[in-house]
């Protein structure tokens, strides 16, 4: 467990959140008015990682609302984080989780500096190793529907078992077993979460 994510003031660590439920709930397009009720259902169901993409309506308001209410029970944060400046804005709203669609090492370093968990989106091992070198806590394998479980199995041969690999994009219940057998540590689930 990275030291920067474990303090007495933060009862839930990234490791304990992943152990409790290795799924990141991606709440894309949700509004601040509906975010608390939806998050309450997810937390009750066991989710401990909640992402509000920054291209959602008023995302920082949503993050602030659920961080205040559920911050002791779940790691709340933002997805679709594109710039280092966004990291500070998410932190100021109470977020502790940064998820990205890309592997911009400047964003990863900013998350590390702000003591936030970070999952950059990677499509190749080269991107993955660069992101880890910059301080990423795990890797969002994205878009998963363009990568197969056999590809992830090959990745697992070079990425340590302790590095969380979370396929995201097109994840449905019927494909989970194949990904887990290939070495997935968990998943990011967005649109299919509501289905």
MDAnalysis code that builds the backbone (N, CA, C; Angstrom):
import MDAnalysis as mda
import numpy as np

u = mda.Universe.empty(585, n_residues=195, atom_resindex=np.repeat(np.arange(195), 3), trajectory=True)
u.add_TopologyAttr("name", ["N", "CA", "C"] * 195)
u.add_TopologyAttr("resid", np.arange(1, 196))
u.add_TopologyAttr("resname", ["UNK", "UNK", "UNK", "UNK", "UNK", "UNK", "UNK", "UNK", "UNK", "UNK", "UNK", "UNK", "UNK", "UNK", "UNK", "UNK", "UNK", "UNK", "UNK", "UNK", "UNK", "UNK", "UNK", "UNK", "UNK", "UNK", "UNK", "UNK", "UNK", "UNK", "UNK", "UNK", "UNK", "UNK", "UNK", "UNK", "UNK", "UNK", "UNK", "UNK", "UNK", "UNK", "UNK", "UNK", "UNK", "UNK", "UNK", "UNK", "UNK", "UNK", "UNK", "UNK", "UNK", "UNK", "UNK", "UNK", "UNK", "UNK", "UNK", "UNK", "UNK", "UNK", "UNK", "UNK", "UNK", "UNK", "UNK", "UNK", "UNK", "UNK", "UNK", "UNK", "UNK", "UNK", "UNK", "UNK", "UNK", "UNK", "UNK", "UNK", "UNK", "UNK", "UNK", "UNK", "UNK", "UNK", "UNK", "UNK", "UNK", "UNK", "UNK", "UNK", "UNK", "UNK", "UNK", "UNK", "UNK", "UNK", "UNK", "UNK", "UNK", "UNK", "UNK", "UNK", "UNK", "UNK", "UNK", "UNK", "UNK", "UNK", "UNK", "UNK", "UNK", "UNK", "UNK", "UNK", "UNK", "UNK", "UNK", "UNK", "UNK", "UNK", "UNK", "UNK", "UNK", "UNK", "UNK", "UNK", "UNK", "UNK", "UNK", "UNK", "UNK", "UNK", "UNK", "UNK", "UNK", "UNK", "UNK", "UNK", "UNK", "UNK", "UNK", "UNK", "UNK", "UNK", "UNK", "UNK", "UNK", "UNK", "UNK", "UNK", "UNK", "UNK", "UNK", "UNK", "UNK", "UNK", "UNK", "UNK", "UNK", "UNK", "UNK", "UNK", "UNK", "UNK", "UNK", "UNK", "UNK", "UNK", "UNK", "UNK", "UNK", "UNK", "UNK", "UNK", "UNK", "UNK", "UNK", "UNK", "UNK", "UNK", "UNK", "UNK", "UNK", "UNK", "UNK", "UNK", "UNK", "UNK", "UNK", "UNK", "UNK", "UNK", "UNK"])
u.atoms.positions = np.array([
    [0.841, -1.187, 0.000],
    [0.000, 0.000, 0.000],
    [0.872, 1.232, 0.000],
    [0.710, 2.105, -0.961],
    [1.493, 3.336, -0.972],
    [1.249, 4.154, 0.295],
    [2.333, 4.622, 0.907],
    [2.223, 5.376, 2.159],
    [1.334, 6.596, 2.028],
    [1.345, 7.235, 0.862],
    [0.592, 8.480, 0.710],
    [-0.913, 8.270, 0.766],
    [-1.382, 7.017, 0.805],
    [-2.824, 6.764, 0.862],
    [-3.269, 6.168, 2.194],
    [-2.392, 6.147, 3.172],
    [-2.743, 5.564, 4.459],
    [-2.390, 6.542, 5.571],
    [-3.405, 7.164, 6.154],
    [-3.179, 8.046, 7.291],
    [-4.281, 7.808, 8.309],
    [-4.053, 8.227, 9.516],
    [-5.055, 8.050, 10.565],
    [-6.342, 8.801, 10.237],
    [-6.230, 9.914, 9.501],
    [-7.401, 10.726, 9.173],
    [-8.254, 10.087, 8.074],
    [-7.702, 9.110, 7.365],
    [-8.409, 8.474, 6.257],
    [-8.638, 7.002, 6.592],
    [-9.829, 6.663, 7.079],
    [-10.064, 5.290, 7.526],
    [-10.067, 4.273, 6.393],
    [-10.392, 4.679, 5.183],
    [-10.454, 3.750, 4.070],
    [-9.250, 3.969, 3.157],
    [-8.452, 2.928, 2.973],
    [-7.310, 3.010, 2.072],
    [-7.694, 2.451, 0.709],
    [-6.872, 2.708, -0.271],
    [-7.100, 2.147, -1.599],
    [-7.094, 0.629, -1.534],
    [-6.151, 0.060, -0.813],
    [-6.072, -1.404, -0.711],
    [-7.335, -1.982, -0.082],
    [-7.825, -1.363, 0.982],
    [-9.031, -1.900, 1.631],
    [-10.266, -1.691, 0.766],
    [-10.301, -0.598, 0.008],
    [-11.426, -0.371, -0.896],
    [-11.450, -1.420, -1.997],
    [-10.292, -1.704, -2.588],
    [-10.220, -2.726, -3.640],
    [-10.525, -4.117, -3.093],
    [-10.089, -4.374, -1.871],
    [-10.360, -5.681, -1.263],
    [-11.856, -5.853, -0.987],
    [-12.505, -4.802, -0.537],
    [-13.930, -4.866, -0.232],
    [-14.766, -5.066, -1.486],
    [-14.404, -4.368, -2.554],
    [-15.147, -4.460, -3.820],
    [-14.245, -3.907, -4.930],
    [-13.674, -4.773, -5.744],
    [-12.704, -4.309, -6.750],
    [-13.353, -3.710, -8.003],
    [-14.353, -2.874, -7.790],
    [-15.070, -2.235, -8.885],
    [-15.101, -0.732, -8.674],
    [-14.809, 0.013, -9.734],
    [-14.982, 1.464, -9.696],
    [-16.309, 1.768, -10.379],
    [-17.232, 2.376, -9.641],
    [-18.516, 2.790, -10.209],
    [-18.309, 4.115, -10.930],
    [-18.566, 4.131, -12.233],
    [-18.397, 5.330, -13.050],
    [-19.774, 5.960, -13.250],
    [-20.019, 7.097, -12.600],
    [-21.335, 7.741, -12.625],
    [-21.367, 8.868, -13.659],
    [-21.261, 8.483, -14.909],
    [-21.218, 9.446, -16.015],
    [-22.583, 10.079, -16.240],
    [-22.580, 11.387, -16.476],
    [-23.755, 12.205, -16.803],
    [-24.730, 12.370, -15.641],
    [-24.364, 11.958, -14.457],
    [-25.253, 12.106, -13.301],
    [-25.257, 13.566, -12.845],
    [-26.382, 14.008, -12.281],
    [-26.496, 15.393, -11.811],
    [-26.314, 15.446, -10.297],
    [-25.957, 16.620, -9.772],
    [-25.829, 16.756, -8.317],
    [-27.121, 16.411, -7.576],
    [-28.249, 16.663, -8.201],
    [-29.533, 16.396, -7.534],
    [-29.785, 14.897, -7.339],
    [-29.243, 14.063, -8.181],
    [-29.483, 12.618, -8.065],
    [-28.292, 11.843, -7.508],
    [-27.135, 12.490, -7.369],
    [-25.899, 11.781, -7.013],
    [-25.948, 11.110, -5.639],
    [-26.534, 11.766, -4.643],
    [-26.494, 11.195, -3.297],
    [-27.337, 9.932, -3.189],
    [-28.513, 9.925, -3.788],
    [-29.364, 8.735, -3.728],
    [-28.722, 7.560, -4.454],
    [-28.139, 7.821, -5.625],
    [-27.481, 6.757, -6.384],
    [-26.267, 6.228, -5.619],
    [-25.473, 7.123, -5.057],
    [-24.291, 6.708, -4.304],
    [-24.686, 5.917, -3.064],
    [-25.773, 6.306, -2.406],
    [-26.235, 5.557, -1.228],
    [-26.522, 4.108, -1.594],
    [-27.158, 3.881, -2.730],
    [-27.457, 2.513, -3.179],
    [-26.161, 1.761, -3.463],
    [-25.218, 2.421, -4.135],
    [-23.948, 1.768, -4.459],
    [-23.145, 1.416, -3.215],
    [-23.060, 2.346, -2.271],
    [-22.314, 2.083, -1.036],
    [-22.977, 0.955, -0.251],
    [-24.302, 0.970, -0.194],
    [-25.015, -0.114, 0.494],
    [-24.754, -1.460, -0.186],
    [-24.593, -1.455, -1.511],
    [-24.315, -2.685, -2.260],
    [-22.859, -3.129, -2.120],
    [-21.998, -2.285, -1.532],
    [-20.620, -2.682, -1.285],
    [-19.567, -1.941, -2.086],
    [-19.964, -1.068, -2.997],
    [-18.972, -0.307, -3.761],
    [-18.187, 0.609, -2.825],
    [-16.873, 0.670, -3.027],
    [-16.013, 1.514, -2.208],
    [-15.165, 2.471, -3.045],
    [-15.366, 2.447, -4.370],
    [-14.661, 3.346, -5.282],
    [-15.704, 3.974, -6.198],
    [-15.883, 5.293, -6.086],
    [-16.925, 6.001, -6.836],
    [-16.272, 7.126, -7.635],
    [-16.533, 7.129, -8.940],
    [-15.950, 8.114, -9.855],
    [-17.047, 8.928, -10.524],
    [-16.914, 10.249, -10.460],
    [-17.797, 11.153, -11.193],
    [-16.960, 11.784, -12.303],
    [-17.179, 11.418, -13.565],
    [-16.393, 11.995, -14.649],
    [-16.563, 13.518, -14.723],
    [-15.471, 14.197, -15.023],
    [-15.506, 15.658, -15.064],
    [-16.316, 16.211, -16.231],
    [-16.722, 15.363, -17.169],
    [-17.588, 15.842, -18.243],
    [-19.066, 15.602, -17.928],
    [-19.368, 15.364, -16.671],
    [-20.751, 15.247, -16.195],
    [-21.265, 16.636, -15.826],
    [-22.565, 16.801, -15.663],
    [-23.105, 18.106, -15.260],
    [-22.656, 18.488, -13.841],
    [-21.995, 19.608, -13.696],
    [-21.555, 20.148, -12.400],
    [-20.856, 19.083, -11.550],
    [-19.803, 18.458, -12.081],
    [-19.177, 17.317, -11.404],
    [-18.554, 17.638, -10.050],
    [-17.978, 18.810, -9.900],
    [-17.339, 19.130, -8.622],
    [-18.372, 19.281, -7.508],
    [-19.540, 19.795, -7.843],
    [-20.638, 19.862, -6.876],
    [-21.030, 18.442, -6.457],
    [-21.156, 17.545, -7.433],
    [-21.506, 16.150, -7.127],
    [-20.455, 15.498, -6.252],
    [-19.182, 15.697, -6.602],
    [-18.091, 15.103, -5.818],
    [-18.119, 15.635, -4.395],
    [-18.306, 16.937, -4.249],
    [-18.345, 17.534, -2.909],
    [-19.486, 16.941, -2.084],
    [-20.658, 16.797, -2.683],
    [-21.811, 16.242, -1.962],
    [-21.545, 14.825, -1.460],
    [-21.042, 13.968, -2.352],
    [-20.877, 12.568, -1.924],
    [-19.614, 12.356, -1.097],
    [-18.600, 13.194, -1.291],
    [-17.410, 13.091, -0.446],
    [-17.762, 13.451, 0.991],
    [-18.583, 14.479, 1.142],
    [-19.003, 14.903, 2.485],
    [-19.833, 13.801, 3.156],
    [-20.735, 13.191, 2.401],
    [-21.651, 12.206, 2.983],
    [-21.065, 10.797, 3.084],
    [-20.257, 10.391, 2.091],
    [-19.794, 9.000, 2.030],
    [-18.277, 8.863, 2.089],
    [-17.566, 9.946, 2.327],
    [-16.108, 9.932, 2.285],
    [-15.426, 8.991, 3.249],
    [-16.084, 8.632, 4.352],
    [-15.502, 7.665, 5.286],
    [-15.733, 6.231, 4.840],
    [-16.705, 6.026, 3.948],
    [-17.069, 4.675, 3.517],
    [-16.556, 4.311, 2.137],
    [-16.206, 5.312, 1.330],
    [-15.782, 5.065, -0.047],
    [-14.758, 6.106, -0.476],
    [-13.889, 5.709, -1.402],
    [-12.987, 6.663, -2.030],
    [-13.762, 7.321, -3.158],
    [-13.993, 8.590, -3.011],
    [-14.766, 9.373, -3.963],
    [-13.797, 10.190, -4.803],
    [-14.080, 10.315, -6.091],
    [-13.205, 11.132, -6.913],
    [-13.757, 11.371, -8.289],
    [-12.849, 11.696, -9.196],
    [-13.239, 12.102, -10.537],
    [-12.632, 11.199, -11.590],
    [-13.359, 11.083, -12.692],
    [-12.853, 10.435, -13.887],
    [-12.764, 11.459, -14.998],
    [-12.251, 11.039, -16.123],
    [-12.039, 11.917, -17.272],
    [-11.240, 13.153, -16.840],
    [-10.242, 12.918, -15.998],
    [-9.361, 13.991, -15.534],
    [-8.287, 14.172, -16.602],
    [-8.274, 15.341, -17.222],
    [-7.426, 15.566, -18.389],
    [-6.192, 16.429, -18.127],
    [-6.239, 17.276, -17.072],
    [-5.150, 18.228, -16.846],
    [-4.722, 18.208, -15.379],
    [-3.442, 18.512, -15.104],
    [-2.983, 18.566, -13.719],
    [-3.807, 19.524, -12.852],
    [-4.249, 20.644, -13.410],
    [-5.031, 21.608, -12.626],
    [-6.342, 21.010, -12.138],
    [-6.884, 20.049, -12.888],
    [-8.128, 19.402, -12.470],
    [-7.952, 18.609, -11.180],
    [-6.755, 18.084, -10.966],
    [-6.497, 17.273, -9.772],
    [-6.718, 18.104, -8.514],
    [-6.185, 19.295, -8.471],
    [-6.351, 20.165, -7.302],
    [-7.816, 20.531, -7.100],
    [-8.536, 20.761, -8.189],
    [-9.962, 21.096, -8.086],
    [-10.747, 19.925, -7.485],
    [-10.415, 18.723, -7.885],
    [-11.088, 17.534, -7.337],
    [-10.751, 17.376, -5.860],
    [-9.491, 17.569, -5.516],
    [-9.086, 17.485, -4.109],
    [-9.818, 18.524, -3.270],
    [-9.923, 19.744, -3.787],
    [-10.596, 20.814, -3.060],
    [-12.083, 20.511, -2.850],
    [-12.655, 19.677, -3.724],
    [-14.060, 19.270, -3.581],
    [-14.202, 18.071, -2.641],
    [-13.080, 17.553, -2.135],
    [-13.120, 16.428, -1.208],
    [-12.780, 15.094, -1.831],
    [-12.434, 15.087, -3.108],
    [-12.106, 13.837, -3.787],
    [-10.743, 13.299, -3.390],
    [-10.627, 11.966, -3.446],
    [-9.355, 11.302, -3.147],
    [-8.951, 10.312, -4.233],
    [-9.685, 10.316, -5.347],
    [-9.464, 9.350, -6.418],
    [-9.436, 10.078, -7.761],
    [-8.422, 9.787, -8.568],
    [-8.293, 10.356, -9.907],
    [-8.242, 9.195, -10.909],
    [-9.164, 9.231, -11.879],
    [-9.195, 8.227, -12.945],
    [-9.135, 8.982, -14.266],
    [-8.327, 8.468, -15.175],
    [-8.059, 9.172, -16.417],
    [-8.318, 8.264, -17.619],
    [-8.669, 8.834, -18.768],
    [-8.814, 8.022, -19.972],
    [-7.475, 7.832, -20.695],
    [-6.459, 8.536, -20.226],
    [-5.157, 8.529, -20.875],
    [-4.063, 8.400, -19.818],
    [-2.825, 8.413, -20.268],
    [-1.708, 8.189, -19.346],
    [-0.782, 9.399, -19.278],
    [-1.354, 10.574, -19.124],
    [-0.570, 11.802, -19.021],
    [0.180, 11.787, -17.688],
    [1.497, 11.664, -17.766],
    [2.287, 11.533, -16.534],
    [2.255, 12.802, -15.688],
    [1.973, 13.953, -16.280],
    [1.859, 15.181, -15.482],
    [0.638, 15.110, -14.575],
    [-0.449, 14.536, -15.059],
    [-1.650, 14.362, -14.230],
    [-1.368, 13.336, -13.128],
    [-0.689, 12.263, -13.473],
    [-0.345, 11.232, -12.481],
    [0.520, 11.842, -11.379],
    [1.532, 12.601, -11.764],
    [2.405, 13.227, -10.761],
    [1.632, 14.197, -9.880],
    [0.696, 14.940, -10.458],
    [-0.113, 15.864, -9.678],
    [-0.956, 15.112, -8.656],
    [-1.541, 13.995, -9.062],
    [-2.329, 13.181, -8.125],
    [-1.439, 12.683, -6.989],
    [-0.261, 12.245, -7.320],
    [0.689, 11.758, -6.309],
    [1.040, 12.884, -5.329],
    [1.318, 14.070, -5.875],
    [1.668, 15.219, -5.029],
    [0.522, 15.602, -4.093],
    [-0.718, 15.410, -4.552],
    [-1.887, 15.737, -3.735],
    [-2.357, 14.561, -2.877],
    [-1.552, 13.475, -2.863],
    [-1.848, 12.301, -2.033],
    [-3.198, 11.662, -2.389],
    [-3.445, 11.547, -3.696],
    [-4.688, 10.962, -4.187],
    [-4.386, 9.683, -4.949],
    [-5.274, 8.701, -4.839],
    [-5.132, 7.467, -5.615],
    [-5.325, 7.800, -7.085],
    [-4.553, 7.155, -7.961],
    [-4.610, 7.488, -9.381],
    [-4.577, 6.241, -10.257],
    [-5.549, 6.175, -11.171],
    [-5.640, 5.103, -12.163],
    [-5.673, 5.723, -13.559],
    [-4.518, 5.855, -14.217],
    [-4.506, 6.355, -15.583],
    [-4.967, 5.279, -16.561],
    [-5.552, 5.726, -17.649],
    [-5.963, 4.805, -18.701],
    [-4.785, 4.465, -19.588],
    [-4.536, 3.174, -19.769],
    [-3.419, 2.726, -20.599],
    [-3.902, 1.693, -21.607],
    [-3.236, 1.663, -22.753],
    [-3.574, 0.727, -23.814],
    [-2.398, -0.175, -24.175],
    [-1.207, 0.197, -23.673],
    [-0.006, -0.590, -23.947],
    [0.822, -0.726, -22.671],
    [1.662, -1.758, -22.595],
    [2.572, -1.857, -21.460],
    [3.502, -0.647, -21.345],
    [3.917, -0.082, -22.472],
    [4.795, 1.098, -22.422],
    [4.118, 2.238, -21.665],
    [2.845, 2.502, -21.987],
    [2.103, 3.534, -21.255],
    [1.967, 3.158, -19.790],
    [1.720, 1.885, -19.527],
    [1.552, 1.432, -18.151],
    [2.796, 1.631, -17.311],
    [3.945, 1.236, -17.832],
    [5.175, 1.398, -17.065],
    [5.523, 2.864, -16.856],
    [5.277, 3.711, -17.847],
    [5.537, 5.149, -17.683],
    [4.624, 5.734, -16.601],
    [3.362, 5.312, -16.596],
    [2.413, 5.810, -15.592],
    [2.813, 5.356, -14.192],
    [3.225, 4.114, -14.065],
    [3.659, 3.607, -12.758],
    [4.907, 4.345, -12.275],
    [5.826, 4.611, -13.182],
    [7.042, 5.359, -12.832],
    [6.697, 6.762, -12.337],
    [5.621, 7.341, -12.888],
    [5.191, 8.682, -12.480],
    [4.433, 8.666, -11.159],
    [4.057, 7.477, -10.665],
    [3.392, 7.388, -9.368],
    [1.990, 6.827, -9.380],
    [1.527, 6.256, -10.494],
    [0.183, 5.669, -10.531],
    [0.070, 4.531, -9.520],
    [-1.112, 4.385, -8.954],
    [-1.365, 3.322, -7.974],
    [-1.856, 2.043, -8.633],
    [-2.379, 2.161, -9.825],
    [-2.882, 1.032, -10.592],
    [-3.150, 1.510, -11.996],
    [-3.605, 0.604, -12.848],
    [-3.813, 0.954, -14.251],
    [-5.229, 0.621, -14.689],
    [-5.845, 1.585, -15.340],
    [-7.141, 1.398, -15.971],
    [-6.857, 0.911, -17.395],
    [-7.142, -0.344, -17.668],
    [-6.901, -0.915, -18.991],
    [-8.071, -0.479, -19.874],
    [-7.789, 0.460, -20.803],
    [-8.866, 1.158, -21.495],
    [-8.511, 1.444, -22.948],
    [-9.476, 1.248, -23.839],
    [-10.798, 0.644, -23.650],
    [-10.714, -0.878, -23.690],
    [-11.278, -1.508, -22.682],
    [-11.164, -2.965, -22.542],
    [-11.765, -3.705, -23.727],
    [-12.816, -3.160, -24.321],
    [-13.435, -3.881, -25.436],
    [-12.516, -3.961, -26.650],
    [-11.447, -3.179, -26.678],
    [-10.479, -3.244, -27.777],
    [-9.265, -4.102, -27.422],
    [-9.232, -4.582, -26.184],
    [-8.152, -5.448, -25.707],
    [-8.823, -6.740, -25.235],
    [-8.201, -7.857, -25.431],
    [-8.815, -9.124, -25.030],
    [-8.190, -9.656, -23.741],
    [-8.889, -10.571, -23.058],
    [-8.282, -11.204, -21.893],
    [-6.915, -11.842, -22.187],
    [-6.687, -12.489, -23.346],
    [-5.341, -13.014, -23.601],
    [-4.259, -11.926, -23.616],
    [-4.616, -10.719, -24.077],
    [-3.652, -9.611, -24.040],
    [-3.357, -9.244, -22.589],
    [-4.395, -9.171, -21.763],
    [-4.173, -8.855, -20.345],
    [-3.327, -9.940, -19.681],
    [-3.533, -11.180, -20.045],
    [-2.726, -12.273, -19.487],
    [-1.247, -12.061, -19.823],
    [-0.958, -11.618, -21.045],
    [0.425, -11.320, -21.423],
    [0.964, -10.145, -20.606],
    [0.119, -9.135, -20.365],
    [0.532, -8.004, -19.527],
    [0.868, -8.485, -18.121],
    [0.049, -9.380, -17.591],
    [0.232, -9.847, -16.224],
    [1.575, -10.541, -16.058],
    [2.128, -11.055, -17.139],
    [3.446, -11.690, -17.071],
    [4.552, -10.668, -16.800],
    [4.299, -9.393, -17.106],
    [5.329, -8.371, -16.889],
    [4.969, -7.358, -15.803],
    [3.697, -7.223, -15.477],
    [3.289, -6.339, -14.379],
    [3.131, -7.175, -13.109],
    [3.722, -6.722, -12.022],
    [3.655, -7.451, -10.750],
    [2.204, -7.676, -10.329],
    [1.967, -8.788, -9.648],
    [0.619, -9.113, -9.159],
    [0.076, -8.049, -8.218],
    [0.957, -7.282, -7.604],
    [0.526, -6.257, -6.652],
    [0.012, -4.992, -7.345],
    [0.196, -4.886, -8.650],
    [-0.268, -3.712, -9.394],
    [-1.697, -3.971, -9.859],
    [-2.659, -3.190, -9.373],
    [-4.033, -3.377, -9.814],
    [-4.196, -3.051, -11.306],
    [-4.749, -4.001, -12.047],
    [-5.098, -3.806, -13.456],
    [-6.614, -3.894, -13.552],
    [-7.253, -2.786, -13.940],
    [-8.713, -2.721, -13.975],
    [-9.228, -2.459, -15.393],
    [-9.622, -3.515, -16.116],
    [-10.238, -3.293, -17.422],
    [-11.501, -2.435, -17.275],
    [-11.657, -1.502, -18.202],
    [-12.788, -0.567, -18.166],
    [-13.239, -0.318, -19.599],
    [-14.560, -0.338, -19.788],
    [-15.124, -0.106, -21.111],
    [-15.676, -1.407, -21.681],
    [-17.003, -1.499, -21.717],
    [-17.632, -2.696, -22.264],
    [-17.644, -3.889, -21.318],
    [-17.469, -3.640, -20.036],
    [-17.455, -4.739, -19.066],
    [-18.897, -5.084, -18.685],
    [-19.270, -6.337, -18.936],
    [-20.593, -6.852, -18.594],
    [-20.405, -8.119, -17.760],
    [-21.424, -8.525, -17.010],
    [-21.269, -9.717, -16.165],
    [-20.789, -10.959, -16.923],
    [-21.187, -11.107, -18.177],
    [-20.819, -12.316, -18.914],
    [-19.349, -12.354, -19.337],
    [-18.618, -11.254, -19.282],
    [-17.200, -11.271, -19.662],
    [-16.249, -11.221, -18.469],
    [-16.768, -10.988, -17.287],
    [-15.924, -10.808, -16.101],
    [-15.039, -12.022, -15.821],
    [-15.593, -13.223, -15.892],
    [-14.821, -14.431, -15.550],
    [-13.572, -14.563, -16.417],
    [-13.701, -14.296, -17.705],
    [-12.543, -14.388, -18.594],
    [-11.459, -13.396, -18.246],
    [-11.866, -12.182, -17.891],
    [-10.891, -11.165, -17.495],
    [-10.217, -11.524, -16.171],
    [-10.991, -12.025, -15.212],
    [-10.414, -12.407, -13.918],
    [-9.401, -13.537, -14.112],
    [-9.756, -14.525, -14.940],
    [-8.843, -15.636, -15.212],
    [-7.545, -15.144, -15.863],
    [-7.631, -14.053, -16.612],
    [-6.456, -13.496, -17.279],
    [-5.602, -12.629, -16.368],
    [-6.119, -12.278, -15.183],
    [-5.331, -11.493, -14.233],
    [-5.882, -10.142, -13.861],
    [-7.125, -9.840, -14.246],
    [-7.723, -8.557, -13.851],
    [-7.868, -8.499, -12.332],
    [-7.572, -7.329, -11.776],
    [-7.700, -7.114, -10.333],
    [-9.071, -6.592, -9.959],
    [-9.795, -6.082, -10.938],
    [-11.099, -5.473, -10.726],
    [-11.523, -4.833, -12.022],
    [-12.532, -3.958, -11.959],
    [-13.093, -3.379, -13.180],
    [-13.617, -1.975, -12.924],
    [-13.663, -1.189, -13.988],
    [-14.397, 0.051, -13.988],
    [-15.698, -0.217, -14.735],
    [-16.812, 0.153, -14.123],
    [-18.119, -0.131, -14.722],
    [-18.932, 1.158, -14.765],
    [-19.335, 1.543, -15.968],
    [-20.103, 2.760, -16.134],
    [-21.500, 2.462, -16.618],
    [-21.730, 2.578, -17.926],
    [-23.054, 2.375, -18.512],
    [-23.674, 1.052, -18.139],
    [-22.878, -0.006, -18.072],
    [-23.416, -1.328, -17.754],
    [-23.808, -1.465, -16.286],
    [-23.349, -0.555, -15.445],
    [-23.692, -0.573, -14.035],
    [-25.205, -0.430, -13.847],
    [-25.805, 0.450, -14.648],
    [-27.241, 0.716, -14.518],
    [-28.086, -0.412, -15.098],
    [-27.545, -1.170, -16.019],
    [-28.276, -2.296, -16.596],
    [-28.323, -3.459, -15.630],
])
